[in-house]
Amino acid sequence: MNLIILLLPIIAIVLMFRSQKKRQQQQQSMQTSLEPGAGVRTIGGLYGQVKAVNAETVEIEIAPGVVTHFTKGAIAAVLDPQEYDAIINGRPDEDELAESAESADEVDAAEDGDQPLSLTKDVSEKDDAEGGAPASK
């Protein structure tokens, strides 16, 4: 019993160091993969495009003609070109395009119907105004 109590904290510490080491390796491999033209997000949430990679810093264009210098450690993520384009230019993802097309079809189908769409509350108020009995619930 005492052995279990002593081993649990040691195992927890080993697992924490192991996961921290994995994160450091991922961060280092991401920093080495930086190249000009890549879209990035900084730890402060700033998006930009890599213009140059130096020994300790990265030059990032955050707006046309505006280049800033960040340490390599300040880069949180290197983005896929499609993801970067969608974030910067506000272009919807393919899933959103499919959903908007479906909703447009639903609106067209609703417009083709004989009666306009209405809420149940509106219908019961209309019946009350006409002197009819309220709708049962």
FENVEN-V66524 format. One record per helix or strand of 3 or more residues. SS is the DSSP state (H for helix, E for strand). FROM is the first residue (numbers start at 1). TO is the last residue. If there is no record, write none. Layout:
ss={SS & SS}
from={FROM & FROM}
to={TO & TO}
This chain:
ss={H & E & E & E & E & H & E & H & H & H}
from={2 & 39 & 47 & 57 & 66 & 72 & 75 & 81 & 94 & 120}
to={32 & 42 & 53 & 63 & 71 & 74 & 79 & 89 & 112 & 129}
